[in-house]
Amino acid sequence: MMQFVTRWAAIAATLGIACAARAGVETRFDSDLEGWRVVTFPYSHIPNPHFNDQCSFDAGNGMPPGSLRIGDVYPDTGISAPSAYLGDQSASYGATLEFDIFIRFSDNAAYPAVVLDAGTYSLFFTTASPPIDTWHHQVVPLLASEGWRFNAHNGPAATEEQLQSALAALEGLYINSEWRDGPDDTNVDNIVLGPPDCPSDFDESGFVDLDDFIAFVQAFEEGTDNADFDESGFVDLDDFIAFVLAFESGC
């Protein structure tokens, strides 16, 4: 097996792969709110809606424990993304916005789940209510054809050009935390904008290159847990093959 590893290491060296890792922006709420704030959730285009700090870090709830918890602060309440999610997010086009949400009350109706503020206009993504009293993983595709609306939650269909322009100069990103007409109590966790983490960026340098291959080979030879690339519970040839395939693809 080590001959196999050595042969692939030599091939990797000749490939000279070095490309930027495709990674998104994420918040895991491991120990604090990481800049997320409560906002007056907009149902039509309202540039920079009012926000405050009336949300709390919930150490006991989450996926895993540690999340943001929001009560019924405004008639329509949501959360506002920090600056890391704003500005030029062009690389997120065609990817997703994903988050885990736990709601305790619901009207069982469709509401806008996410709003993107482009400054002069907003785009709205409406979806059915999450189930109550359980964690729900929400996936919002960043393609206009998947149901985005222009300037209001019931506005005309957004175009791909509008979505691309919004992501290129994003001024606000809002997630709805209120799913009924009345008091609410909601947790949100694991908010990820754009492509997921790049597994073949093994040393987390931001690039996929020969250093990643060497780091994986060393971990593989030592049989360490982080070399269990396919998360099977064993470090074996399948892990090496999985890493090689990811490495060759650039992520």
N, C-alpha and C positions, 0 to 999 in steps of 0.2 A: 504493500500500500504506500509506503514512503517513497518508492520509486515513482509511483503515480503522482504523488504530491510534488516531488522534485521536478518531474517532467512538466507539470502544469505551471509551476513557479517559473520555469525557464520560458514557457510560452507567454506567460503574463509579462515577463520582462521585455520580450520582443514586441509585444502588442503596444506598449507605451501608452496605455489608456490613462487619460487624466481629464476628467470632465467634472463640471460642477454637479454636486449632488442635488437631486430634486427634492427639496424639503419644504414643508409648509410652515406656517406660524401656528403655534399651539399653546394652550393654557391647560395645565393639569390640576391647578388649585391644590398643590401638595401641602402648602403651609400658609398661603394668604390669597387675597383676591387678585393679585397681579395686575392691578390697574383697571379692572372692570368696574363699572358704576351703574347705578339705577338711572333709568331714563323714562321720560314720558314717551311711551312707544307710539310712533306715528302710524296712522292709517291712511294718510295722504302725505304728499311732499311737504315736509316742514324742515327747512335747513337748521341743523344744530338744535334739536329739541332740548328742552330743559332737562338737566340731570342733577343728581346729588349723590351723597355717599350712604344712603340708607339701605345698605345691604350688608350681609355679614358672612364671615368665613365659618362654615359648618364642618368641624373636624370629624364629626361622627357619621356623616352621610356622604356617599360618593361612590365612584367606580374607578379605583378603590376609594376608601374614606378620605374626605377632603373635597369640599365643593363650595360653590357660591349659593347663598340662600336669600330669597327675595320675598317680601310680603306684598301687601296691597298698598303701594305707596301713592300711586296716581290712579285716576279713573281707568287709564290704560297704562300698564306698567311693563317695562322690559329692561334689558341691560345693554350697555354701550361699550364697544370694544376700545381698548387702549391703542396708543399710536402705532404699536408694532403691526397691527392689522390694517393700518391705513396707508395712504400714499399709493405708490405704484405696486399693485398686486396683479399685474398682467399675467404673471406665470401661473396664477390660479385659474385662469380661464380654461374651461373644459374639465377642471378637477371638481372638487366638492368643498362645501362647508359642512362639517360634521360636529355634533355635540350630543351629550347625554343629558336628558331632562327628566325630572321627577315632579309631576304635578299631583296635587291633592284634591283639586276641584276642577270640574269641566262642565261646559254646556253641551258637549258632544257635537260641536259645530266646527266648521272650517274657519280658521283665522289666519291672518298673515303671520308666518313664523319668523321671517327674516326680512329686514329692509337694508338695502344698500343705498347710501346717500352719495350721489355724484356731484353735489353742490347745486347745480341748476335743475336737477331732477332726481327722483328716487325710483328704485326698482323694488318690487314686492314679490315675495314668494309665499303663496298661501297653501296650507295643507290641512288635513283633517286633524282633529285634536289627538294628542298623545293619550294613551291609556292612563288612568289614574292609579296612584299608589304602587307604581312600579317604575323602575328605570327604563327609559325608552331611548334607543339610539336613533337620532334624527340625521338623515343624510339629505343635504340640499345640493342638487347638481348645479354647477355653475355654467349652464347652457340655457340660453333664452328659450329654446324650444321645449324645455322641461316645465314651463308654466309661469315664468316671470311676467309681472305686470308693470306697466309704466305709470308712474306718478300717483297711484292709488292701489289699494289691495284688490279693487274690482275694476281697475283701469284696463286700457287696451293691452294686447299682448306686446311685450317688449321685443325689440329686435336684437340680433346678435351684436350689431354695431353698438347699440346702447349699452349692452352688458359689458362688452369689451372696453368701451370708453369709461364706464363707471369703475371697473377694476383697475384701469390704468391710472386713475386719480381719485382714489376712494377717500371721501371726507367723513364718512360715518358708517358703522356696521352695527345693527341693532337686532337683538334676539328677543322675541316675545316670551314673557314669563306669565302672562295672564290669559287663561283659557276659559274664563266664565265671567258673566256680568254679576260681580259680587266679590267678596273677600277672596284672596288667593294666597297660597303659600307654596313656593316652588324652589327646587334646587336645580342647578345647572353645573355640569362637569365636562371636562375633556373637550374643549372647543378647539377644533383644528381647521384652519383655512388653507386650502391648496393641497398639493400632493402630499402623501404621507411621508414619514421618515424614510430615508434611503438606506436599506439594510446593508448594501454592499459598501457604504461609506463606513467601514468597520472601525476605523479610528476616530470617526466623527470630526473629521477635519474640514468638512464642507466640499471635499472633492473625492471622486472615485479614481484612485491611482494605484501604483505599484505598492505604496506603503500599506494600503488596505489589504492587498493580497498577502504581503509578508506578515502583517499582524494576524490575519486569519490563520495562515499556515502555522505560525507559532502557537496560537491558541489551540488549533486542531491537534498538533503534535503533543501538547501538554494535556489534552482532553478536558480543558476547562469548560465551564457551563456556557460561556458566551460563544463557544464553538458549536453548540447545539443549534445550528442555524435553522433547521426545520422544526425545532421545538418538539422533538419526538421523545425527549427524555434520555436519549443516548447520543454520544458523539461517535459518528461512524462515517462511512463513505458517502452515505446519502447526504450528510451535511456538507461535505466537500463539494459534491456535485451541485447541490442547491446554491452554494455560494458562488461557484464558478459561473453558473447560468446567470445569476444576478449581476455578477461582476462584468460579464461580457455584454450585458444589456445596458450597463452604465448605472444601474440601480437595482 
